Amino acid sequence: MAETAFSNLSNDVVLNIFLKLEDDPRNWARLACVCTKFCGLVRDVCWKNKCLQTIPSIVSDLLSSSAGSSSDPPGGWAALHKLSICCPGLFRAGVLLENSDFGLERELGPDENYLSTALGSSRVTEPSSTPPSSSLDSSTSAAQLDGVVVKKGRGYSIAKRRRKSCRSVKSHLASGVWNLSREQGNKLLASRFRGDCLYICDWPGCVHIEEKRKYMLFRGIFTDFKGSRVWRTINDGNRSKIALDCAFCSCKETWDLHSAFCLRRVFGYHDDGEPVVRAYVCENGHVSGAWTDRPMFT
């Protein structure tokens, strides 16, 4: 940061100024982009204190279950704060993945006929650049998108559904109440995982109305993910990751909880084969996913 009178202020004075801006979480995200000093203060003090203030019981559970009694939650305070208030967006909730069988091809292998026409990209790409996972999206642009490159098996396809705006595709401040509940997590997981602790945002999450149906996007976090039965099921079953970034931390791949049979099977599928619910989890136990309403038209 350039030498200015403001840069010579003590950290306590700077933090007092930052606290005046806490009503809009995007203010701190913007400040964290200004310089290294601001980034450190926002990351190590502001976001941490906000989590301790708004979700104290979850913080307590996460820290008590952390390996080696870590003083930071999995993925860090920035990730936890972002998870508590941000919708993952359609992309990282998996809605844009164009798998014809929604997961089975990852278990049985891709359709070779399809691969002959697939694109030659090397991994899933988002329609536009995104800021680091430690910050919140501050842009409110509404650029029209005609197609998004998404993964199918080992190949790629184009999601041809027109998207309303970049904001709905990327992570953004979630609508509704910013709350996380273990009760909601229990409703998502299969009964044999009842002992696992998964916090999920309250229903209906962040609602996105698309061309064919509504998507209720949710986010959540496991406490002691690597000690959970869900993790043992994924690990023992040698489940492969997919190249879908976590919406909240720096993990570049996630596991599909639907194809790993970790979600309640009673939810079933729509007539077109799309699952009623999908969810993805990263190494740090962060979860993104979507419930679906019944189609608005056939």
TACORLIN-V152913 format. One record per residue. N is the residue number from 1. PHI is phi in radians with two decimals (NA if undefined). PSI is psi in whole degrees, -180 to 180 (* if undefined). Layout:
n:N phi:PHI psi:PSI
n:N phi:PHI psi:PSI
//
This chain:
n:1 phi:NA psi:138
n:2 phi:-1.08 psi:149
n:3 phi:-1.22 psi:111
n:4 phi:-2.41 psi:169
n:5 phi:-1.05 psi:-36
n:6 phi:-1.16 psi:-37
n:7 phi:-1.22 psi:-18
n:8 phi:-1.55 psi:-3
n:9 phi:-1.18 psi:149
n:10 phi:-1.21 psi:159
n:11 phi:-1.05 psi:-36
n:12 phi:-1.10 psi:-41
n:13 phi:-1.18 psi:-43
n:14 phi:-1.08 psi:-43
n:15 phi:-1.13 psi:-37
n:16 phi:-1.09 psi:-36
n:17 phi:-1.19 psi:-44
n:18 phi:-1.04 psi:-37
n:19 phi:-1.13 psi:-23
n:20 phi:-1.25 psi:-13
n:21 phi:-1.93 psi:14
n:22 phi:-1.36 psi:-11
n:23 phi:-1.06 psi:-36
n:24 phi:-1.94 psi:111
n:25 phi:-1.00 psi:-24
n:26 phi:-1.20 psi:-22
n:27 phi:-1.10 psi:-46
n:28 phi:-1.15 psi:-36
n:29 phi:-1.09 psi:-41
n:30 phi:-1.17 psi:-41
n:31 phi:-1.12 psi:-35
n:32 phi:-1.13 psi:-19
n:33 phi:-1.55 psi:-7
n:34 phi:-1.27 psi:-50
n:35 phi:-2.82 psi:171
n:36 phi:-1.10 psi:-40
n:37 phi:-1.08 psi:-50
n:38 phi:-1.08 psi:-42
n:39 phi:-1.04 psi:-44
n:40 phi:-1.12 psi:-41
n:41 phi:-1.17 psi:-43
n:42 phi:-1.15 psi:-45
n:43 phi:-1.21 psi:-47
n:44 phi:-1.55 psi:-19
n:45 phi:-2.09 psi:-59
n:46 phi:-1.10 psi:-56
n:47 phi:-1.15 psi:-37
n:48 phi:-1.09 psi:-50
n:49 phi:-1.11 psi:-35
n:50 phi:-1.15 psi:-41
n:51 phi:-1.13 psi:-43
n:52 phi:-1.12 psi:-30
n:53 phi:-1.41 psi:-40
n:54 phi:-1.68 psi:-31
n:55 phi:-2.33 psi:57
n:56 phi:-1.06 psi:-39
n:57 phi:-1.18 psi:-37
n:58 phi:-1.19 psi:-43
n:59 phi:-1.04 psi:-44
n:60 phi:-1.06 psi:-44
n:61 phi:-1.12 psi:-41
n:62 phi:-1.16 psi:-44
n:63 phi:-1.26 psi:-35
n:64 phi:-1.24 psi:-23
n:65 phi:-1.75 psi:-3
n:66 phi:-1.20 psi:142
n:67 phi:-1.12 psi:134
n:68 phi:1.21 psi:20
n:69 phi:0.90 psi:51
n:70 phi:-1.10 psi:147
n:71 phi:-1.51 psi:-4
n:72 phi:-2.09 psi:146
n:73 phi:-1.26 psi:162
n:74 phi:-0.97 psi:127
n:75 phi:1.54 psi:-12
n:76 phi:1.67 psi:169
n:77 phi:-1.20 psi:-34
n:78 phi:-1.07 psi:-44
n:79 phi:-1.13 psi:-42
n:80 phi:-1.16 psi:-42
n:81 phi:-1.12 psi:-43
n:82 phi:-1.09 psi:-42
n:83 phi:-1.09 psi:-35
n:84 phi:-1.24 psi:-22
n:85 phi:-2.21 psi:-9
n:86 phi:-1.95 psi:137
n:87 phi:-1.31 psi:140
n:88 phi:-1.20 psi:-19
n:89 phi:1.52 psi:158
n:90 phi:-1.05 psi:-36
n:91 phi:-1.12 psi:-55
n:92 phi:-1.44 psi:-7
n:93 phi:-1.46 psi:-3
n:94 phi:1.50 psi:4
n:95 phi:-1.16 psi:-30
n:96 phi:-1.49 psi:-4
n:97 phi:-1.22 psi:124
n:98 phi:-1.75 psi:55
n:99 phi:-1.45 psi:121
n:100 phi:-1.11 psi:-29
n:101 phi:-1.96 psi:12
n:102 phi:0.84 psi:56
n:103 phi:2.09 psi:-31
n:104 phi:-1.18 psi:-31
n:105 phi:-1.14 psi:-27
n:106 phi:-1.23 psi:-21
n:107 phi:-1.65 psi:-36
n:108 phi:-1.77 psi:-13
n:109 phi:1.84 psi:155
n:110 phi:-1.33 psi:162
n:111 phi:-1.40 psi:113
n:112 phi:-1.11 psi:-32
n:113 phi:-1.12 psi:-37
n:114 phi:-1.21 psi:-41
n:115 phi:-1.06 psi:-27
n:116 phi:-1.15 psi:-20
n:117 phi:-1.96 psi:4
n:118 phi:-1.30 psi:158
n:119 phi:-1.33 psi:162
n:120 phi:-1.74 psi:26
n:121 phi:-1.21 psi:164
n:122 phi:-1.72 psi:-17
n:123 phi:-2.89 psi:173
n:124 phi:-1.11 psi:134
n:125 phi:-2.17 psi:143
n:126 phi:-1.48 psi:152
n:127 phi:-1.09 psi:-23
n:128 phi:-2.63 psi:162
n:129 phi:-1.13 psi:147
n:130 phi:-2.12 psi:154
n:131 phi:-1.26 psi:168
n:132 phi:-0.99 psi:152
n:133 phi:-1.12 psi:-18
n:134 phi:-1.35 psi:-9
n:135 phi:-2.04 psi:162
n:136 phi:-1.70 psi:151
n:137 phi:-1.19 psi:126
n:138 phi:-1.81 psi:-11
n:139 phi:-1.39 psi:143
n:140 phi:-2.18 psi:31
n:141 phi:-1.18 psi:160
n:142 phi:-2.30 psi:54
n:143 phi:-1.26 psi:139
n:144 phi:-1.38 psi:140
n:145 phi:-2.09 psi:126
n:146 phi:-1.58 psi:-23
n:147 phi:-2.88 psi:154
n:148 phi:-2.31 psi:134
n:149 phi:-1.37 psi:124
n:150 phi:-2.38 psi:163
n:151 phi:-1.60 psi:145
n:152 phi:-2.44 psi:110
n:153 phi:1.05 psi:-125
n:154 phi:-1.69 psi:-1
n:155 phi:-1.96 psi:-167
n:156 phi:-2.42 psi:154
n:157 phi:-2.46 psi:175
n:158 phi:-1.89 psi:125
n:159 phi:-1.36 psi:111
n:160 phi:-1.51 psi:-5
n:161 phi:-1.21 psi:130
n:162 phi:-1.24 psi:133
n:163 phi:-1.71 psi:147
n:164 phi:-1.26 psi:-40
n:165 phi:-2.84 psi:161
n:166 phi:-1.08 psi:-31
n:167 phi:-1.12 psi:-36
n:168 phi:-1.34 psi:-25
n:169 phi:-1.37 psi:-42
n:170 phi:-1.56 psi:171
n:171 phi:-1.17 psi:149
n:172 phi:-2.79 psi:169
n:173 phi:-1.04 psi:128
n:174 phi:-1.31 psi:147
n:175 phi:-1.41 psi:166
n:176 phi:1.43 psi:-166
n:177 phi:-1.39 psi:134
n:178 phi:-1.49 psi:88
n:179 phi:-2.53 psi:151
n:180 phi:-2.17 psi:137
n:181 phi:-2.34 psi:134
n:182 phi:-1.24 psi:-30
n:183 phi:-1.04 psi:-41
n:184 phi:-1.15 psi:-37
n:185 phi:-1.11 psi:-38
n:186 phi:-1.13 psi:-32
n:187 phi:-1.25 psi:-24
n:188 phi:-1.48 psi:-42
n:189 phi:-1.43 psi:152
n:190 phi:-1.08 psi:156
n:191 phi:-1.07 psi:-30
n:192 phi:-1.22 psi:-10
n:193 phi:-1.81 psi:22
n:194 phi:-1.06 psi:-28
n:195 phi:-1.35 psi:-14
n:196 phi:-1.35 psi:149
n:197 phi:-1.86 psi:107
n:198 phi:-2.15 psi:120
n:199 phi:-1.65 psi:130
n:200 phi:-2.26 psi:149
n:201 phi:-1.10 psi:153
n:202 phi:-1.12 psi:147
n:203 phi:-1.08 psi:141
n:204 phi:-1.67 psi:12
n:205 phi:1.31 psi:-144
n:206 phi:-1.78 psi:115
n:207 phi:-1.53 psi:129
n:208 phi:-2.14 psi:120
n:209 phi:-1.65 psi:113
n:210 phi:-1.84 psi:-172
n:211 phi:-1.09 psi:-42
n:212 phi:-1.80 psi:-33
n:213 phi:-2.74 psi:171
n:214 phi:-1.54 psi:145
n:215 phi:-2.10 psi:122
n:216 phi:-1.71 psi:98
n:217 phi:-1.41 psi:136
n:218 phi:-2.25 psi:163
n:219 phi:-2.47 psi:157
n:220 phi:-2.96 psi:-177
n:221 phi:-2.65 psi:138
n:222 phi:-1.46 psi:141
n:223 phi:-1.61 psi:135
n:224 phi:0.93 psi:55
n:225 phi:-1.01 psi:-44
n:226 phi:-1.24 psi:-9
n:227 phi:-1.84 psi:5
n:228 phi:-1.51 psi:162
n:229 phi:-1.25 psi:-31
n:230 phi:-1.04 psi:-45
n:231 phi:-1.10 psi:-42
n:232 phi:-1.09 psi:-39
n:233 phi:-1.12 psi:-43
n:234 phi:-1.15 psi:-46
n:235 phi:-1.21 psi:-48
n:236 phi:-1.15 psi:-31
n:237 phi:-1.47 psi:2
n:238 phi:0.91 psi:44
n:239 phi:-1.23 psi:137
n:240 phi:-1.48 psi:146
n:241 phi:-1.36 psi:160
n:242 phi:-2.01 psi:154
n:243 phi:-1.42 psi:62
n:244 phi:-2.09 psi:116
n:245 phi:-1.06 psi:150
n:246 phi:-1.26 psi:142
n:247 phi:-1.34 psi:-12
n:248 phi:-2.12 psi:-24
n:249 phi:-2.27 psi:-169
n:250 phi:-1.52 psi:2
n:251 phi:-1.09 psi:132
n:252 phi:-1.68 psi:-8
n:253 phi:-2.41 psi:156
n:254 phi:-2.45 psi:167
n:255 phi:-1.81 psi:145
n:256 phi:-1.54 psi:110
n:257 phi:-1.24 psi:-24
n:258 phi:-1.22 psi:-51
n:259 phi:-1.27 psi:-17
n:260 phi:-1.50 psi:2
n:261 phi:1.05 psi:38
n:262 phi:-1.71 psi:-10
n:263 phi:-1.71 psi:160
n:264 phi:-1.06 psi:127
n:265 phi:-1.31 psi:-16
n:266 phi:-1.16 psi:-20
n:267 phi:-1.10 psi:-39
n:268 phi:1.24 psi:-155
n:269 phi:-2.34 psi:160
n:270 phi:-1.40 psi:171
n:271 phi:-1.06 psi:-29
n:272 phi:-1.54 psi:7
n:273 phi:1.61 psi:-5
n:274 phi:-1.32 psi:133
n:275 phi:-1.19 psi:148
n:276 phi:-1.15 psi:-31
n:277 phi:-2.45 psi:145
n:278 phi:-2.41 psi:154
n:279 phi:-2.73 psi:148
n:280 phi:-2.34 psi:141
n:281 phi:-2.24 psi:142
n:282 phi:-1.78 psi:179
n:283 phi:-1.00 psi:-31
n:284 phi:-1.53 psi:2
n:285 phi:1.48 psi:10
n:286 phi:-1.37 psi:135
n:287 phi:-2.06 psi:135
n:288 phi:-2.27 psi:146
n:289 phi:-3.05 psi:-172
n:290 phi:-2.63 psi:135
n:291 phi:-1.57 psi:156
n:292 phi:-2.15 psi:144
n:293 phi:-1.51 psi:173
n:294 phi:-1.19 psi:150
n:295 phi:-0.97 psi:142
n:296 phi:-1.34 psi:-19
n:297 phi:-2.75 psi:158
n:298 phi:-1.53 psi:*
//
